[in-house]
Amino acid sequence: MKATYINGRFLAQPITGTQRYAHELLEELDHLLTESGPSCPDVTVLVPFSVKTLPRYRSLRVRRVGKLSGHLWEQLELPFYARAGLLFTPSGGAPILHRRNIITIHDAAVVASPRGYSWAFRTWYRFLNRALCRSALHIFTVSQFAKAELVKWYRADSQKVTVTYLGSGHALRPEPDPTVLSNHRLRRFQYALLVGSRNPNKNLSGLLKALPYLEESGLQVAIAGHSDPKVFGKLQISGEKVHDLGYVNDSELRTLYENAACFVFPSFYEGFGLPPLEALALGCPVVVAKSTALMEIFEGVAFMCNPSDPVDIAGKVLQASKSQQEARASNYAFASRFQWAECAQMTWRTIAFFSEG
């Protein structure tokens, strides 16, 4: 095999859905390569020096390179250090100057639903993704919906786009931290949970507009997730029954999922929808929007709402919050079908094919 590199810029970023995919995928790739024994190929994860704590893999090598950070590192220095081989970018953008890219693009939101991003962010990624869809050797994405979006908006060749669903096992890994409930005055099975960034596409405002219709139920609303005003702008979250938790760690997140009356995700645009899958993996009833990839992934197991109708959002939240224990058991079974190992196997087969070519 030719030299194979992985773009590790995601290791310098906060963990949201795309970074979670990258972290879990590399863990599974490392396991897959380790199992290959003495024939294990040489794969190196290149990271900027801004990454302070390096992950410990058994077979993947990790190497700090360059002096820059962010986009400048990725576009100017990374292609130099990966020049001898194939480069796989699991999150963000690959360097245009590199000639042998394989890349994961999770959706076409910056074009299809641009209001969720700052002008600078969407302008850059519109240009970058279009260029990469033309030049990349192969493209991974996370749903059939997302694949159709890449073909529609970026003119990607459908023959070189592979769909790999995400996994759910990571949600079961951390130990619960019940102090998150007392710290935020949340009562077990008495709150609806939303996890996501402050991107307007996540439709937090739709959930907030549904609150008056939940008044008699006594349900509170807990909102957790990373906020980046430079990318998504600002959204004011306030109210007596609204708890803005901000960033929570994985142990706190597990506790929030397991003790929520339901999880609600009324997004206008999703390439996959990892938080609802995490919630289902922990038994939590789920409400998702009847839109985009959410229908493809969750129809039949989730309560489907009209994201533009606060009355319908509230109605589905009330239905989900009354789910019986039997329904929670079926949620575990559904989520267990989504395996990171399968995602890694499909990914590695393609990387190996082009590395040997």
ZATIVO-654947 format. One line per 3 residues: their letters; for each residue z, x, y of N, C-alpha, C. Coordinates in steps of 0.05 Angstrom, whole numbers, plus 5000, padded with zeros to 4 digits. Each point is the difference from the previous one (the first is absolute). Last residue first. Layout:
<recs>
A = Z/X/Y/Z/X/Y/Z/X/Y  ...
</recs>
This chain:
<recs>
GES = 4893/4918/5026/4972/4998/5006/4990/5023/5017  5092/4981/4972/4985/5014/4979/4970/5001/5006  5061/4954/5057/5008/5028/5000/4984/5016/4979
FFA = 4988/4906/5007/4987/5014/5023/5009/5030/5001  5038/4945/4932/4971/4999/4998/4986/5016/5021  5094/4988/5004/4992/5020/4980/4970/5000/4996
ITR = 5037/4934/5057/5004/5027/5012/4990/5021/4980  5001/4912/4969/4979/5005/5020/5002/5027/5012  5066/4974/4938/4974/5001/4986/4978/5006/5020
WTM = 5088/4985/5033/4995/5027/4989/4973/5002/4986  5029/4915/5033/4995/5019/5022/4992/5027/4989  5028/4933/4940/4973/4994/5011/4992/5020/5022
QAC = 5087/5007/4965/4980/5007/4979/4971/4995/5010  5074/4975/5055/4997/5029/4999/4978/5008/4979  5026/4908/5007/4986/5009/5024/4994/5030/5000
EAW = 5051/4965/4930/4973/4992/4997/4983/5007/5025  5093/5016/5002/4987/5018/4980/4971/4993/4996  5057/4947/5055/4990/5024/5013/4986/5018/4981
QFR = 5008/4892/4987/5012/5025/4992/4987/5023/5015  5014/4887/4988/4989/5018/5019/5013/5027/4997  5028/4924/4950/4972/5005/4993/4987/5020/5018
SAF = 5089/4964/5013/4999/5022/4981/4972/5007/4991  5022/4925/5058/4999/5026/5014/4997/5023/4980  5010/4911/4965/4975/5003/5015/4998/5028/5012
AYN = 5080/4977/4957/4979/5003/4981/4973/5005/5014  5077/4978/5052/5002/5027/4988/4976/5006/4982  5006/4913/5034/4992/5019/5021/5002/5029/4990
SAR = 5032/4928/4947/4971/5002/4999/4989/5019/5021  5092/4981/5000/4994/5015/4977/4969/5004/4997  5033/4944/5068/5005/5028/5006/4993/5018/4976
AEQ = 4996/4907/4990/4978/5010/5016/5004/5029/5007  5068/4956/4955/4978/5003/4982/4976/5011/5015  5079/4975/5046/5002/5027/4988/4976/5005/4981
QSK = 4982/4931/5080/5020/5003/4979/4999/5028/4988  4972/4966/5104/4990/5008/4973/5023/5004/4981  4999/4977/5097/5012/4982/4980/4991/5007/4972
SAQ = 4966/5043/5078/5029/5006/5000/5015/4983/4980  4906/4987/5016/5005/5025/4986/5030/5006/4997  4971/4925/5051/4994/4996/4971/5007/5025/4984
LVK = 5009/5004/5094/5020/4983/4989/4995/4995/4970  4936/5049/5048/5025/5015/4998/5022/4984/4988  4919/4958/5018/4998/5017/4977/5025/5017/4997
GAI = 4994/4945/5076/5001/4984/4976/4999/5016/4974  4989/5042/5085/5028/4992/4996/5002/4984/4974  4914/5025/5027/5015/5024/4993/5029/4992/4993
DVP = 4945/4932/5033/4994/5007/4972/5015/5025/4991  5007/4975/5090/5012/4979/4983/4996/5006/4971  4959/5056/5066/5029/5005/4996/5014/4979/4983
DSP = 4897/5035/5003/5014/4975/5001/5030/5005/4995  4927/5065/4992/4998/4990/5027/5016/4974/5005  4991/5046/4914/5014/5018/5019/4999/4991/5029
NCM = 5003/4946/4905/4980/5003/5021/5014/5018/5021  5031/5006/4895/5003/4986/5025/4976/5005/5019  5039/5007/4889/4979/5007/5019/5002/4983/5025
FAV = 5065/5040/4915/4996/4976/5016/4981/5008/5023  4998/5055/4905/5013/4997/5026/4995/4972/5012  4963/5025/4916/5028/5008/4997/5015/4996/5026
GEF = 4908/4976/4992/5010/4992/4974/5029/5008/4995  4939/5056/5067/4997/4971/4995/5009/4994/4971  4999/5090/5043/5024/4984/4996/4996/4970/4995
IEM = 4929/5072/5016/5022/5013/4985/5021/4980/4991  4923/4972/5052/4991/5014/4976/5023/5010/4983  5018/4962/5085/4992/4980/4981/4991/5012/4973
LAT = 5021/5057/5072/5025/4987/4990/4993/4978/4980  4935/5053/5052/5007/5009/4973/5024/4986/4988  4960/4945/5079/4991/5028/4993/5009/5007/4971
SKA = 5048/4912/5030/4979/5015/5014/4996/5027/4987  5074/4925/5003/4976/4993/4984/4977/5013/5014  5104/5036/5004/4979/4986/5013/4977/4995/4981
VVV = 5101/5009/4962/4979/5017/5013/4979/4982/5012  5106/5002/4951/4981/4984/5016/4980/5019/5013  5075/5007/4911/4983/5011/5021/4983/4978/5013
PCG = 5098/5025/4936/4977/4982/5005/4985/5008/5025  5056/5071/4939/5002/4984/5024/4975/4981/5002  5022/5072/4932/5006/4972/4994/4999/4981/5024
LAL = 4977/5097/4992/5029/4996/5000/5008/4971/4998  4909/5026/5003/5011/5018/4980/5030/4998/4998  4954/4952/5068/4997/4988/4974/5012/5017/4978
AEL = 4997/5036/5087/5019/4978/4998/4999/4986/4973  4937/5068/5019/5027/5011/4996/5021/4978/4997  4913/4974/5021/5001/5009/4972/5028/5012/4994
PPL = 4981/4973/5089/5004/4977/4982/5001/5008/4971  4983/5071/5064/5027/4988/5001/5004/4975/4983  4911/5044/5008/5020/5012/4982/5027/4988/5002
GFG = 4897/4978/5025/5025/4986/5004/5022/5011/4982  4894/5013/5023/5014/4996/4974/5025/4983/5005  4941/5015/5071/4982/5011/4980/5011/4997/4972
EYF = 5016/4936/5090/5012/5020/4982/4978/5010/4981  5022/4930/5093/4981/5019/4988/5015/5020/4982  5044/4926/5045/4972/4992/5004/4980/5018/4985
SPF = 5106/4979/4972/4981/5017/5013/4973/4988/5004  5098/4974/4970/4979/4983/5009/4977/5015/5014  5088/5009/4934/4980/5019/5008/4975/4985/5010
VFC = 5111/4992/4959/4978/4987/5014/4982/5020/5012  5084/4983/4920/4985/5019/5016/4976/4986/5012  5101/4959/4966/4971/5004/4995/4990/5022/5018
AAN = 5092/4986/4987/4992/4974/4990/4970/5000/4994  5054/5093/4996/4987/4982/5019/4995/4973/4986  5037/5083/4961/5019/4980/5009/4988/4980/5020
EYL = 4953/5076/4958/5014/4986/4979/5018/4978/5009  4951/5055/5063/4983/4985/4983/5015/4983/4980  5049/5060/5053/4989/4978/5016/4982/4982/4984
TRL = 5033/5079/4961/5021/4980/5003/4990/4976/5015  4943/5074/4993/5003/4987/4974/5021/4977/5002  4988/5055/5075/4978/4981/4996/5003/4986/4974
ESD = 5061/5068/5020/5005/4976/5016/4978/4980/4996  4987/5082/4960/5023/4987/4987/5007/4974/5015  4932/5056/5035/4991/4987/4976/5023/4985/4986
NVY = 5007/5012/5107/4993/5018/4978/4994/4984/4974  4982/4965/5103/5021/5001/4980/4991/5019/4978  4975/4972/5112/4995/5015/4975/5024/4998/4981
GLD = 5002/4921/5065/4987/5026/5005/4994/5014/4973  5042/4911/5020/5014/5021/4986/4988/5028/5006  5011/4898/5044/4980/5021/5000/5013/5025/4989
HVK = 5020/4891/4993/5012/5026/4998/4977/5021/4999  5019/4890/5031/4980/5021/4993/5014/5027/5001  5036/4912/5026/4998/5002/4971/4979/5020/4991
EGS = 5020/4985/5093/5026/4999/4988/4999/5004/4970  4926/5043/5066/5008/4974/4991/5026/5001/4985  4908/5069/5027/5027/4992/5008/5006/4972/4989
IQL = 4921/5084/5013/5012/4984/4979/5029/4993/5007  4901/5039/5046/5028/4994/5004/5010/4982/4978  4919/5075/5003/5005/4972/4994/5030/4995/5003
KGF = 4916/5078/5028/5028/4992/4998/5001/4970/4994  4922/5079/4972/5010/4985/5023/5028/4991/4995  4945/5055/4940/5000/4971/4996/5007/4984/5025
VKP = 4993/5098/4996/4979/4990/4984/4998/4970/5001  5068/5046/5047/4975/5013/5009/4976/4990/4984  5091/4971/4980/4987/4987/5023/4974/5013/5009
DSH = 5054/4994/4906/4986/5021/5015/4985/4987/5024  5079/4979/4915/4987/4991/5024/4988/5024/5014  5038/4966/4894/4995/5021/5020/4986/4988/5024
GAI = 5065/4938/4936/4975/5015/5001/4998/5019/5023  5050/4899/4967/5004/5029/4996/4973/5014/5002  5056/4900/5019/4974/5014/5003/5006/5030/4999
AVQ = 5047/4896/4976/5005/5029/5002/4972/5014/5000  5047/4895/5017/4976/5016/4995/5007/5029/5005  5057/4903/4968/4995/5020/5020/4975/5016/4993
LGS = 5035/4895/4973/4989/5026/4993/4998/5018/5025  5028/4905/4992/5020/5020/5004/4990/5028/4993  4956/4908/5003/5005/5014/4975/5023/5020/5001
EEL = 4964/4949/5075/5018/4985/4984/5007/5014/4974  4936/5040/5061/5027/4997/5012/5020/4986/4982  4902/5025/4995/5019/5009/4979/5029/4995/5009
YPL = 4924/4984/5055/4996/4982/4977/5018/5008/4977  4996/5052/5081/5011/4974/5006/4999/4981/4976  4960/5089/4991/5029/4998/4999/5011/4972/5007
AKL = 4906/5037/5001/5009/4981/4979/5030/4995/5000  4957/5063/5058/4993/4973/5009/5008/4979/4979  5010/5091/4980/5019/4993/5021/4995/4972/5010
LGS = 4939/5037/4938/5026/4994/4987/5020/4991/5021  4917/5027/5032/4997/4976/4985/5026/4992/4986  4994/5083/5045/5003/4978/5019/4997/4973/4986
LNK = 4986/5080/4952/5028/4995/5004/5004/4976/5019  4916/5043/4957/5006/4973/5009/5030/4994/5000  4939/5079/4979/5021/4991/4981/5010/4973/5007
NPN = 4936/5046/5055/4988/4988/4977/5020/4991/4979  5026/5048/5080/4995/4971/5004/4987/4987/4976  5063/5087/4991/4971/4994/5004/4997/4970/5003
RSG = 5081/5055/4981/4998/4981/5022/4971/4994/5008  5033/5026/4897/4999/5013/5027/4998/4978/5021  5049/4975/4907/4974/5009/5010/5002/5013/5027
VLL = 5055/4926/4931/4999/5029/5002/4972/5008/5009  5071/4908/4995/4973/5011/5005/5002/5030/5003  5065/4911/4959/4996/5028/5007/4970/5005/5005
AYQ = 5081/4917/5001/4973/5006/4993/4994/5028/5011  5100/4955/4971/4981/5011/5020/4973/5003/4988  5082/4975/4953/5001/4983/5024/4982/5011/5022
FRR = 5025/5038/4911/4983/4976/4996/5001/4981/5024  5074/5069/5009/4983/4999/4976/4986/4973/4998  5031/5038/5096/5012/4988/4976/4980/4997/4978
LRH = 5015/5066/5093/4982/4984/4984/5014/4990/4975  5024/5063/5079/5011/4973/4998/4980/4981/4986  4994/5097/5013/4983/4983/5017/5008/4971/4998
NSL = 5047/5069/4953/4995/5013/5025/4984/4982/5019  5018/4974/4910/5023/4997/5017/4995/5012/5028  4931/5010/4936/5005/4972/5005/5023/4996/5019
VTP = 4978/5086/4969/4980/4991/5019/5004/4971/5007  5050/5047/4932/5011/5001/5027/4981/4990/5021  4981/5011/4903/5008/4974/5010/5012/5000/5028
DPE = 4930/5059/4941/5021/5007/5019/5009/4974/5013  4945/5035/4902/5005/4982/5022/5022/5010/5018  4935/5067/4944/5025/4984/4996/5004/4982/5024
PRL = 4899/5033/4971/5025/5007/5015/5024/4983/4992  4911/4986/4956/5012/5027/4997/5026/5004/5015  4934/4924/4995/5023/4999/4982/5016/5026/4998
AHG = 4918/4987/5052/5020/4982/5011/5025/4999/4983  4920/5049/4974/5017/5014/5019/5023/4983/5012  4929/4967/4940/5023/5012/4988/5019/5014/5019
SGL = 4910/4952/5011/5025/4988/5010/5025/5014/4991  4886/5022/5024/5020/4996/4980/5026/4988/5013  4887/4993/5027/5025/5016/5003/5020/4992/4978
YTV = 4889/4996/4991/5023/4985/5009/5025/5018/5001  4894/5026/5008/5024/5006/4984/5024/4985/5012  4884/5006/5006/5024/4986/5006/5022/5008/4981
TVK = 4906/5050/5040/5015/4992/4976/5026/4987/5009  4895/5031/5039/5026/4991/5007/5014/4989/4975  4907/5031/5010/5018/5023/5000/5028/4992/5010
QSD = 4928/4938/4991/4999/5014/4975/5019/5024/5000  4983/4944/5077/5019/4988/4982/5001/5015/4973  4980/5039/5099/4984/4994/4976/5019/4989/4979
ARY = 5018/4990/5107/5005/5017/4977/4982/4991/4977  5012/4970/5097/4975/5004/4986/5003/5020/4976  5067/4959/5062/4994/5029/5002/4974/5007/4985
WKV = 5033/4908/5006/5005/5011/5026/4992/5030/5003  4987/4949/4916/4991/4983/5023/5002/5015/5026  5032/5040/4919/4970/4997/4999/4990/4985/5025
LEA = 5092/5008/4989/4989/5027/5006/4969/4999/4999  5048/4921/4977/5003/5006/5029/4987/5028/5007  5005/4972/4909/4979/4984/5015/5001/5006/5030
KAF = 5067/5039/4947/4975/5012/4994/4977/4985/5015  5087/4965/5004/4997/5024/5017/4973/5014/4995  5021/4925/4946/4996/4992/5028/4996/5024/5018
QSV = 5023/5014/4911/4972/4993/5002/4994/4990/5028  5078/5071/4991/4995/4973/4990/4970/4994/5002  5039/5085/5025/5023/4989/4986/4996/4971/4991
TFI = 4936/5097/5014/5014/4980/5017/5017/4983/4981  4937/5101/5005/5018/4981/4986/5010/4979/5021  4909/5069/4992/5020/4986/5016/5017/4983/4982
HLA = 4927/5094/4999/5010/4975/4988/5022/4989/5018  4946/5072/5030/4989/4998/4973/5008/4974/4987  4990/5007/5108/5019/5006/4978/4986/4998/4973
SRC = 4959/4979/5089/4999/5027/4990/5017/5006/4975  4992/4913/5049/4972/5010/4996/5001/5027/4984  5081/4959/5025/4987/4982/4981/4971/5008/4994
LAR = 5050/5046/5067/5008/5007/4973/4987/4982/4979  4985/4982/5092/4988/5025/4993/5007/5008/4971  5039/4922/5035/4971/4997/4997/4987/5026/4991
NLF = 5091/5003/5021/4995/4986/4975/4970/4995/4995  5028/5041/5083/5006/5017/4977/4993/4986/4973  4991/4951/5083/4981/5022/4998/5004/5016/4974
RYW = 5063/4933/5018/4973/4988/4996/4979/5022/4996  5087/5027/5022/4996/4994/4972/4975/4984/4994  5021/5025/5091/4999/5024/4983/4994/4993/4971
TRF = 5015/4930/5061/4975/5013/5007/4996/5025/4982  5082/4950/4995/4977/4987/4987/4973/5013/5006  5079/5037/5041/5002/5000/4970/4976/4988/4987
AWS = 5008/4996/5095/4994/5028/4991/5001/5001/4969  5022/4918/5043/4972/5006/5003/4993/5028/4989  5081/4948/4955/4994/5009/5027/4971/5008/5001
YGR = 5030/4924/4929/5001/5029/5005/4994/5007/5029  4995/4911/4954/5024/5012/4990/5004/5029/5007  4922/4945/5019/5022/4994/5019/5027/5013/4991
PSA = 4912/5000/4951/5008/5022/5017/5024/4996/5018  4949/4967/4911/5022/4987/5014/5012/5020/5020  4921/5024/4951/5001/4971/4994/5021/4985/5015
VVA = 4992/5096/5008/4975/4987/5009/5002/4969/4996  5071/5055/4974/4995/5009/5027/4974/4989/5012  5028/4984/4907/5014/4984/5021/4994/5009/5028
ADH = 4969/5017/4903/4984/5004/5024/5012/4986/5024  5044/5048/4905/4988/4975/5010/4982/5007/5024  5041/5068/4943/5014/4976/4990/4989/4974/5010
ITI = 4964/5101/4972/5000/4984/5025/5011/4973/4992  4993/5106/4955/5009/4972/4998/5000/4988/5027  4939/5087/4959/5020/4989/5019/5007/4971/4992
INR = 4946/5103/4980/5005/4974/4987/5024/4988/5015  4924/5084/5025/5023/4982/5004/5000/4977/4979  4947/5092/5031/5006/4988/4973/5026/4984/5001
RHL = 4964/5050/5076/4976/4989/4988/5005/4985/4974  5056/5019/5098/5000/5008/4972/4977/4985/4986  5020/4985/5092/4986/5026/4996/5000/5009/4971
IPA = 5047/4921/5032/4971/4996/5000/4985/5026/4993  5101/4973/4968/4986/5016/5020/4969/4996/4998  5069/4921/4970/4992/5026/4991/4986/5015/5022
GGS = 5078/4921/5010/4972/5007/5002/4994/5028/4990  5080/4927/4968/4991/5009/5026/4971/5007/5000  5047/5006/4908/5010/4984/5022/4990/5011/5026
PTF = 4976/5038/4914/5010/4974/4992/5010/4982/5022  4927/5085/4980/5018/4990/5021/5010/4972/4993  4951/5094/4952/5007/4971/4997/5020/4993/5021
LLG = 4922/5082/4981/5024/4991/5014/5003/4970/4997  4947/5094/4951/5001/4971/5005/5026/4993/5014  4966/5102/5011/5000/4980/4978/4999/4972/5010
ARA = 5004/5085/5052/4990/5010/4975/4997/4978/4979  5038/4990/5091/4971/5004/5000/4988/5007/4973  5091/4978/5040/4990/4986/4977/4970/5006/4995
YFP = 5049/5036/5074/5016/5008/4977/4990/4986/4974  4958/4979/5084/4997/5029/4995/5015/5008/4974  5006/4910/5033/4974/5006/4987/4996/5030/4994
LEL = 5081/4972/5047/4998/4992/4972/4973/5006/4987  5016/5013/5095/5010/5021/4982/4998/4993/4971  4966/4939/5069/4992/5027/5007/5009/5022/4980
QEW = 5019/4902/4995/4972/5002/5005/4990/5029/5004  5094/4977/4982/4983/4988/4979/4970/5005/5005  5065/5030/5064/5003/5015/4974/4980/4989/4980
LHG = 5005/4953/5080/4987/5027/5004/5002/5017/4975  5042/4914/5003/4971/4998/4997/4987/5028/5003  5100/5012/4981/4987/4975/5006/4970/5001/4995
SLK = 5044/5094/5020/5011/4977/4986/4983/4975/5007  4994/5120/4997/4999/4975/5015/5014/4977/4985  4985/5090/4966/5020/5001/5021/5002/4974/5015
GVR = 4967/5033/4891/4993/4995/5028/5023/5002/5019  5022/4978/4897/4978/5015/5012/4996/4992/5029  5067/4991/4902/4998/4996/5029/4978/5018/5011
RVR = 5013/4958/4897/4996/5024/5017/4998/4992/5029  5021/4969/4888/5002/4991/5028/5000/5025/5018  4968/4966/4892/5010/5020/5018/5000/4989/5029
LSR = 5007/4949/4900/4986/5002/5026/5013/5022/5016  5040/4980/4918/4973/5012/4996/4984/5002/5026  5092/4967/4997/4999/5018/4977/4974/5015/4997
YRP = 5049/4964/5094/4983/4991/4978/5002/5021/4977  5053/4972/5096/5002/5017/4976/4983/4987/4978  4995/4995/5115/5006/4987/4975/5000/5020/4977
LTK = 5026/5027/5102/4977/4998/4982/5008/4985/4975  5035/5004/5106/5009/4999/4973/4976/4995/4981  4983/5010/5093/5024/5017/4996/5009/5002/4971
VSF = 4905/4984/5058/5014/4988/4977/5024/5018/4993  4938/5026/5066/5019/4980/5011/5015/4985/4977  4928/5065/4988/5026/5011/5002/5021/4981/5011
PVL = 4914/4963/4945/5005/5015/5024/5029/5010/5001  4944/4986/4907/5016/4985/5019/5003/5017/5026  4944/4988/4896/5002/5015/5025/5014/4983/5021
VTV = 4994/5006/4887/5004/4982/5022/5004/5017/5025  4947/5021/4903/5019/5008/5021/5001/4979/5022  4970/5021/4888/4997/4981/5023/5022/5008/5020
DPC = 4953/5035/4901/5013/5010/5024/4995/4981/5023  5002/4972/4891/4984/5012/5022/5017/5008/5024  5027/4994/4892/5005/4987/5026/4984/5014/5022
SPG = 5010/5018/4901/4974/4995/5013/5003/4988/5028  5075/5016/4941/4988/5026/5009/4974/4997/5015  5050/4908/4995/5008/5025/4988/4987/5025/5010
SET = 4999/4900/5020/4976/5012/4989/5006/5028/4989  5065/4945/5045/4996/4992/4973/4975/5013/4987  5020/5012/5092/5020/5014/4984/4996/4994/4970
LLH = 4948/4954/5064/4991/5027/4997/5019/5016/4982  5023/4911/5023/4976/5000/4983/4990/5029/4995  5073/4987/5059/5008/4993/4973/4976/5002/4981
DLE = 4982/5009/5091/5015/5023/4991/5009/4996/4970  4960/4928/5044/4980/5021/4994/5014/5025/4989  5055/4931/5030/4987/4993/4974/4979/5020/4993
ELL = 5043/5010/5083/5020/5003/4979/4988/4994/4972  4947/4985/5076/5002/5029/4994/5022/5005/4979  4987/4911/5030/4976/5009/4986/5003/5030/4992
EHA = 5066/4960/5054/5002/4991/4972/4976/5010/4984  5002/5020/5093/5023/5011/4987/5000/4993/4970  4935/4960/5055/4995/5028/4996/5023/5013/4985
YRQ = 5009/4909/5023/4978/5004/4981/4996/5029/4994  5058/4979/5069/5012/4995/4975/4980/5003/4977  4969/5007/5088/5014/5024/4992/5014/4996/4973
TGT = 4957/4926/5038/4980/5020/4992/5013/5026/4992  5056/4927/5031/4986/4994/4976/4981/5022/4991  5074/5038/5059/4992/4972/5000/4983/4996/4975
IPQ = 5067/5082/5039/4988/4986/4977/4996/4971/5006  4995/5089/5069/5018/4980/4989/4987/4984/4978  4964/5100/5015/5000/4974/5013/5022/4982/4989
ALF = 4968/5090/4971/5013/5003/5026/5004/4973/5015  4956/5009/4915/5027/5009/4996/5015/5004/5026  4906/4979/4993/5017/4976/4999/5029/5008/4996
RGN = 4927/5065/4998/5010/4993/5027/5020/4976/4999  4948/5052/4928/5028/4992/5000/5012/4994/5028  4904/5008/4936/5009/4999/5028/5028/4990/5001
IYT = 4952/5053/4916/5009/4973/5010/5011/5003/5028  4928/5058/4927/5022/4999/5020/5006/4971/5007  4946/5072/4924/5005/4972/5008/5024/5000/5018
AKM = 4919/5071/4954/5026/4997/5013/5002/4971/5011  4937/5008/4918/5001/5013/5026/5028/4995/5012  4984/5002/4892/5000/4983/5024/5000/5017/5025
</recs>
